[in-house]
């Protein structure tokens, strides 16, 4: 077990790249099968599906960049409005603190505190009246700046990119891995089952199918939930007059899918955007209520209908999986924790000797 954990930790770039590619392959496989029904070879159908996927991703990035450029243009006005709100909130907190002190601290203690604070000032005035020369304050230390030649921009970019070079290299393999996993799926599936004999071949094939179904159920289910929440949130924000609603809606919906902390994270983007609306406290509260209602409806009703029937993991094991894979692989581990655990459960459910572990991971 220790050797396996060490291998997963030190080989995380390889394993993460491989698992991400497998997840994309499982997701796109039904689309490839659908295109194949047009009597197109699997290799060509795979290329068509991946090309369409790239176009869809490019369209999403282009739409998001348009909103980001609009935010950049309005940033000075928005920053001044946020500073005004923060300043007003700070003044209100100071006023509340003073009122609390007046209510809690007795009057005589406040007078004593004021006298203690006034004594140094009165002593200074008395010394001036008696002609005592007060020594001037020492001069401030002047900062000495050493002018150096600026570093070449190429060197700066190289030092910045070099830290992520291995990540970029491994990410460049993802499209090729996805293509080969999809175009050679039948060959890989057939030869994988040949590694086993007798009844084990049937178990291996069923486990392979279970991993694919659970992965698609989780990823596509979350995608459909994100689309639903994005559309519903964007429409609500549009009627409430929230700035940048085409961008804020999808961001809020994406945060809403984060396990355990999705509710407060989903509320944050629209509330921050609504700060640009002057004197609209009721609108902010309405935004919070609508966002919370959409989150609770999606995660407590739609999630169970779309994802819960196929990915039946109990909350304790989900939490342990998030902790383990997050500690092992960081942020990427948090994203892949549930698909990996669901795949492990699919294998355990189909292998008789591992069924107790499947029941341990499951919710029945």
N, C-alpha and C positions, 0 to 999 in steps of 0.2 A: 504493500500500500504506500509506504514512504517513497519507494523507488518510482511508483506511478505518479505520485503527486510531484516529485522532483522533476520527472520527465515532462509533465504538463506545464510546470512553471518555467523551466528553462527553454522548452520548445514551444512557448506560447505563440510566437509569431507564426510558426508553421501550422500548429493546430487551429488557431483562430482563423487563418486564411482558408484552411481546408473546410472547416465547419461552416463558415460564412458562404463559401462557394456551394457546399452541399445544400444549405438552406435555400439559396437562390435557385438551385437546380430543382429541388422538390417543389418550389412555388411555381416555376415556369413549366414544369413537365406537363400538366394538363393542357396548357395552351399549345405546346408543341404537338401533343396528340391531336388536338382539335385541328390544327393546320394540316397535319398529316392526312386527315380525312379528305382533303382536296387533291389527293393522289400526288403529294409532294414528298420527295425523299426526306428522311428524318434529319439528315445533315443540313439540307436547305431550310427545312421548317424551323430548325433550331436557330439558324442564322436570322431568319425573318423575325422570330419572336424576340430574340436578343436585340435586334435593331429597333423594333417597336418599343421595347423597354427603355433603350437609350434615348429615343425621341421623347418618350413620356417624362423621363427624368430631366432632360434638357428643358422641356416646356415648364416643368415645375420650378426649376432653378431660374429660368428667365422671368417667370411671373413673380417669384420672390425678390429677384434683384430689382425689378421695377418698383416694388413697394419699399425696398431698402433705400433706393435712391431718393424716393419721395420723402422718407424719414430724414435722410441726410440734409435735404434742402430745408426742411422745417425744424431742424434740430435747434438752432438758436432761439426761436420763439418758444419751442417746447421746453428747452432748458430753463428759460427765464420763468416760465409758468410753474415748472416743478420747483425751482428755487423759491418762488413766492409761496407755494403751498407748504414747503418744508419750513420756511421761516415762520409762517403763521402757526404751524404746528408746534414749533419750538417755543414761540411766545406763549401759546396756550399752556404748554407744559410748565414753563417757568411760572406763569400765573397760578396754575394749579399747585405747584410746589410751595409757593409763598402762602397760599391760602391754607394748605395742609399744615405748614409750620405754625401759622398763627392759631390754628385750631388745637394743635397738639402741644406746642411749647408754651408754658405760662408767660404772662406779660412781664413779670419781674426778671425772668431769665433772659428774655429778649433785650430788655433794657441793659442788663449787665453785659451782654454780648456787644451791644452797640457802644457802651462805655469803653470796653476793652479795645475795640477797633479804633476808637477816637483818640486814645491816649498817645500812640506814636505821633499822630498828626499834631496834637496839642504840644507835645514835647518839642517837636521840630519848630513850631511857631515861637515857643518861648526862647529857644536858643537863638533864633533870628533876632528877637527883640533885644536880647542881651548882647548882641554883636558878635556872637560866636560864629566863626566862619565854618560853614559846612563844606567838607572836602568834596570836590566834584567826583562824579562817578567815573570809574576808569573807562578809558576809551574802548569802544567795541573792537573786538578782534576782527581785523580785516581778512577777508578770504583771498588767498593768493591762487590765482588760476594759472595753470601751466598750459600754454597753447601748444597743442600737438596737431600734427597733420591729420586730417580726416582719413578714416580708413576707406579704401576703395569699396564701392558698392558691391562689386562681385565677391570680395572677401566676406563682407557682411552677410550677403545672401547665402554664401556657401556655408558659413558657420551656423546660420539659422536652419538651413535645409538639411545639413549633415546629421543633425540630431534626429530627424525623421526620415532619413534616407532608407533605412531598413523597412520602415512601415510603408513607404511609397513603393519600394521594390516588391514587397509581398502583396500589396494591393494591386499592383499591375498584373499579377497572376490570376486574379479573381475572374475577369472576363473569359480568359482561356480555359480555366478550370471548369467554369459553368458550361461553356460550349462543349467541351469534351465529355463532361458528365452527362449532358443531355443527349448528344449525338451518339455516344457509345453506351447509353443506358441499358439497352437490351443485352449487349455483349457482357457488360459488367455484371448485370443481374444473373445471367445464365452461368457465367464462370464462377461467380461467388457461390452459387448453390452447389456447384460441382466440388467445392472444397469439403462438402459434407457427404455423407452416405446414408442411404435408407430414409428413415423417417426424419432424420435431422435435416435433410434437404427441404422438406415441407416446412419444418419449423423455421429454418433460415429464411425461406421465402416469405413466410407469414410475418416474421419479425421485420424484414426489410420493408414490407408493405405497411406495417404498423408504424415504423419510424417515419415513413413518408406522410402517412395520414395525420399523425399527431403534429408533425412539423407544419404541414399545410394548414391544419385547423388552427393552430396557434397564430402563425404569422399572418395568414390571410384573414382570420377572424379579427385580429388587431387592426389590420389595414382597413377592413370594412367599418369597424367601429370608429377608426380615425376619420374616415371619409364622412360618416354620419355626423359625428361630433363637430367636424370642421364646417360642414354645411349648416347645421343647426346653429352653431355658435356665431358663424359669420353673418347669417341672416338676422339673428337677434342683435348683434352688435351694430349692424347697419341701421336697423330701426331705432336703436338707442343713440345713434350718432357718435359711436366710438371711432376715433381716428384710426386709419390704417386697418379697417376691419377685414379686408381680404387676407392680410398677413397675420393679424392677431388671432383670428378664428382658428386656422390650422395649428398655430403654435400652442394655443390654449388646449386644443384637442390632443395634441401630441403629449403635452405634459400630463394630461388627464389619464393617460394610459400607463404612467409610471406606477409600479406597485407601491401601495401603502401611503405614499406622499403625493399621489396624483391630485387630490382635491385642492390642497393649498397651492401647489404649483400651477394648476390650471387657472386659478383665480388671479394669480399675480400679473400675467401679461395684460389682460383687459383693464384691470384696476390701474396699472401704471399708465396705460394709454389714455384712460379716462381722466387722468389728472390734468390733461390739457383742456378739459371742458370746464370753464369757470362757473363756480357757484352751482354745481350740480351734484350735491351730496346724495340726493335721492336716486339719481341715475347710477351712481357708483354702487349703492346698496342693491339696486335692481340687477346690476351686472353680476354682483356676487351671488345673489339668489338664483339667477338663471343658470350661471355656470355650475354652481353646486348641484342644482336640480338635474341638469344634463349629465353631469358626472355620475351621480347616484343612480340615475335611470339606466345609463349605459353599462356601468360596472356591476350592478346588482341584478339587472333583468336581461339585457341584451348579451352580456358576457356569458351568462349561464346558458343562454339559448344557442349562441353561435360557437363558443369555444368550450364551455364546461362539459358538454356531452362527450367530447372526444379526448380532451386533455383533463383527465380527472386526477388532479394532484391535491393533496390536502394542504391547508395553509401552513402547517408547521414545516413540512418538507420543502415547500416553496421558499419559506424564509431561510431555512438552512442552506438551500441551494443558492439563493442570492448572496448570502454571506460567504459561502465557500468559493463560488466562481468569481465573485467580486474581489475577494482577497487574492485569488490566484491570478486573475487576468485584468483586474481593474474595471473601468467603465464598460469595456467590451464584454467582460464576464457577466456583468449585470444584465446586459441585453440578451446574451446567449444562455443564461442560466436555466430559464424555464424550457426552451426548446431542447436543451441537452437532457434535462431531467425527464421531460416527456418521452424522449427517445429511449432513455434507459428503462423507463417504465414499460414502454411498448415491447422491448426485448424481454423483460422479466415476465410480462403477461403471457408471452408465447412460449417460453421455455419452462417446462414443468418444474424443474429443480429450482428455478428462480422465482416461482410464483409467490412465495411468502414475502420476498422483497418488493414485488409489484403491489401486493396488498398494503405493505408498509408505506409505500409512496402514495398510494391511492386514497380516495375519500370514501370508499365503501367497505 
